[in-house]
């Protein structure tokens, strides 16, 4: 950050000590206190799910400093607290985008077509662990893992099968891929082009958020610096060649799933965002050239009001960061556009039908918080990847909210609530606190190397586990309202025939492709990786030659090295 | 004199989800056990080598990726092959009910599915491990 620019901690929301009104003070003394003596409240202290204190009542006194224009503004206007678009869901309902992937590319292609037919409006692809970790389906470490957590993609041929028949110019595709994102994205681009799509028209998102891998999801391959280089390369390439693509989805979902609080999810995500903007501007790009295509990804957990406050605070903070800290001039650079997924970690193995209820409340929070895109988990989340029936019900959940609940009729319906505005303000302040702490550690990469966010997350996760075990936190069906026998549900089973099928295809591919061309393109990639040129063109050449994910990642592993996280003590 | 129970908490395969493994490791430490956490992406061979080197009483395997039907039997086979028949092997993570008999047949003592408390795990280990030093 340049000298003279405001640091995160200086971007403070207004803050004054609460002054209750005379009426309220009277009410407390004359009416409340006697009532409490007769009938005490259920708990000493009430908190949000994340442990933030929640008062009995919120009144105008909690918003003494409230300034509509400064704190909220109109939707689609700075600081975007109320939403990033002028008409929000009255103009267009959020994209219904179910994260999907299992087995072979053929299996997943079928599921994607099915979901489009059921009314989903965006595609989202889950890859299996070998693909995520840069191994082909025939690698020794892929044993037992092929197709289990997502779709197996080892080559352009797999990608072409995966996308067969999908209207890539009409529908957007999100791909949850991180360490090998540049490679998988290159496969998508080549497959799209071969199917006749115009790369200037197609749109979608690659998750490509390596910082949160070190912090939470742990699907890292290479060390931080070359990983950040790859991310920067994709962002620069997208800006020039695939202008409607969102080359990164800066994520808090996984941070929350790892056990963080809502504030930690927000703060670590946005601070990761700041780190990416710094890295990309160091390549020479101007912030307004690429910032409009940054996107975000948040969790939607159980505490509805805490989540709504989080999304509203996110928009306000990011707008301030982009305009005040980075001096972005283009209003599109100020927007915190985000996808949301309901909280997988909140769903239970016991009484799985309760999960439909949890997912509904969480989806409602995301919608009332103004999300652009939404995935709802299936009831079998704690057991397996979703069956067709389970994912259909999850999609219907969104459709019922969109078409039957009425919450889409007006923008930011909870605005003006004393509670929600107060909580939004407190969330914003707590976020700046974390920015300060991370800045003091030397920035996000340095903080990660020191284990700071990881430790915060683990401590929050442990505290939550203790709260559950001491029954301070109730999980229905798990530590209270338990039933002896559960009604069994049918689970999706993925067997080893997928691995055999994928390995066979890989064998055939290696016989049919031009081995010389593969070798040459891989060698060029290796040389380029050792310099600081943009790697995308080299990766695309390898992809066109049908080099595999594993082959390309092996080249990069040799040049960049691999990463191991500090020991957990 | 009873020595402290030694537990290896292991993350096999490619799965990087370690929230549960770290919570269990810490809970076991808080309960007075000595815990060695292997870190991520261990092969069965690496896990068994660690079990040998650390002279553990228990190997706790955390796996959420669906690869348990391949990985767990392999770990048990290697433990037996290395003379570690007495080591109690427990599994935590995402394992459907149908797979539990298969894993128990392969040699594991118990599967801890989502919703189990750390106290249950502590109690299980304490009741299944002999700690008298002369016994080993």
Boltz contact constraints between the chains, C-beta under 6 A:
constraints:
  - contact:
      token1: [A, 129]
      token2: [B, 14]
      max_distance: 6.0
  - contact:
      token1: [A, 129]
      token2: [B, 65]
      max_distance: 6.0
  - contact:
      token1: [A, 133]
      token2: [B, 14]
      max_distance: 6.0
  - contact:
      token1: [A, 143]
      token2: [B, 70]
      max_distance: 6.0
  - contact:
      token1: [A, 144]
      token2: [B, 67]
      max_distance: 6.0
  - contact:
      token1: [A, 144]
      token2: [B, 70]
      max_distance: 6.0
  - contact:
      token1: [A, 144]
      token2: [B, 71]
      max_distance: 6.0
  - contact:
      token1: [A, 145]
      token2: [B, 14]
      max_distance: 6.0
  - contact:
      token1: [A, 145]
      token2: [B, 67]
      max_distance: 6.0
  - contact:
      token1: [A, 148]
      token2: [B, 65]
      max_distance: 6.0
  - contact:
      token1: [A, 148]
      token2: [B, 66]
      max_distance: 6.0
  - contact:
      token1: [A, 148]
      token2: [B, 67]
      max_distance: 6.0
  - contact:
      token1: [A, 149]
      token2: [B, 65]
      max_distance: 6.0
  - contact:
      token1: [A, 218]
      token2: [B, 16]
      max_distance: 6.0
  - contact:
      token1: [A, 218]
      token2: [B, 40]
      max_distance: 6.0
  - contact:
      token1: [A, 219]
      token2: [B, 16]
      max_distance: 6.0
  - contact:
      token1: [A, 258]
      token2: [B, 19]
      max_distance: 6.0
  - contact:
      token1: [A, 259]
      token2: [B, 19]
      max_distance: 6.0
  - contact:
      token1: [A, 349]
      token2: [B, 113]
      max_distance: 6.0
  - contact:
      token1: [A, 349]
      token2: [B, 114]
      max_distance: 6.0
  - contact:
      token1: [A, 349]
      token2: [B, 115]
      max_distance: 6.0
  - contact:
      token1: [A, 350]
      token2: [B, 115]
      max_distance: 6.0
  - contact:
      token1: [A, 382]
      token2: [B, 114]
      max_distance: 6.0
  - contact:
      token1: [A, 383]
      token2: [B, 96]
      max_distance: 6.0
  - contact:
      token1: [A, 458]
      token2: [B, 22]
      max_distance: 6.0
  - contact:
      token1: [A, 461]
      token2: [B, 19]
      max_distance: 6.0
  - contact:
      token1: [A, 462]
      token2: [B, 23]
      max_distance: 6.0
  - contact:
      token1: [A, 462]
      token2: [B, 26]
      max_distance: 6.0
  - contact:
      token1: [A, 465]
      token2: [B, 23]
      max_distance: 6.0
  - contact:
      token1: [A, 469]
      token2: [B, 117]
      max_distance: 6.0
  - contact:
      token1: [A, 478]
      token2: [B, 115]
      max_distance: 6.0
  - contact:
      token1: [A, 491]
      token2: [B, 96]
      max_distance: 6.0
  - contact:
      token1: [A, 568]
      token2: [B, 22]
      max_distance: 6.0
  - contact:
      token1: [A, 568]
      token2: [B, 37]
      max_distance: 6.0
